[in-house]
């Protein structure tokens, strides 16, 4: 319950909504929508909330803090995150639904970052899902040993049975290995086809068919060859929770290719070979993985 001070409720509606947005964005994927340690998570949220409202300078600020507003806001945070309070019972399932679609959005963002013109920038520690708040929360220690072990396992299994690996990563996407796998595969392609990504021009490609609005595609082309990035979007229009945006779900959706791009493509993520004329089917390109990076070196 909100406190009422001088006829006004604390927090106000904007700050309350901001708190809910923060909780949706910062709660881990893999614990039923709720953090393992509510006490530690609550303390992190409290520190962030105070910084945010002071920098907003509407009710309090660094040089002239309104202790009454801040204390009542923090009391509200503590109350709704109490395990015995009704809020968490409804928040958990809602958070899980948002996170499910957020995972696929994040994979598309990773691909776009790597394949678009420019130099992709990766913060150390964000190779897995990173749900940190702003500093100092994002300065917490990073488990690099875990990331090294995940990467070594991914690299070894990718050499022997990559499709089995991909299936497992999709099944356990909440643990973050699927993001690490995508980063590793895309950066490997950038190294192998350096000229395409460093010097290649950018050409947007038309997507047609039933779900044409749910994917974007573009080509990067240089004297070394061509790469095509396919990044789905608007996942709530495309799939229901527990479904994956792969395979036959795409139906007749396809990318229209210029005649000079017809030929056989290799998916740098799954190692599939894909023949294409002037039409590239998303049912084939996204048969096993939610995004695709196709390459075609010039002979």
Secondary structure, DSSP 8 states (H G I E B T S, - for coil): --EEETTEEES-HHHHHHHHHHHHHHS-SSSTTS-S-HHHHHHHHHHHHHHHHHHHTSS--STT--HHHHHHHHHHHHHHTSTTSHHHHHHHHHHHHHHHHHHHHHHHHHHHHHHSSS-----TTTTS-----STTGGGS---HHHHHHHHHHHHHHHHH-HHHHHHHHHHTGGGSHHHHHHHHHHHHHHHHTHHHHHH-EEEEEEEESTTGGGEEEEEEEETTEEEEEEEE--GGGT--TT--S-GGGGTT-EEE--GGG-EEEEETTT--EEEESSEEEHHHHTSSSSEEEEEEE--
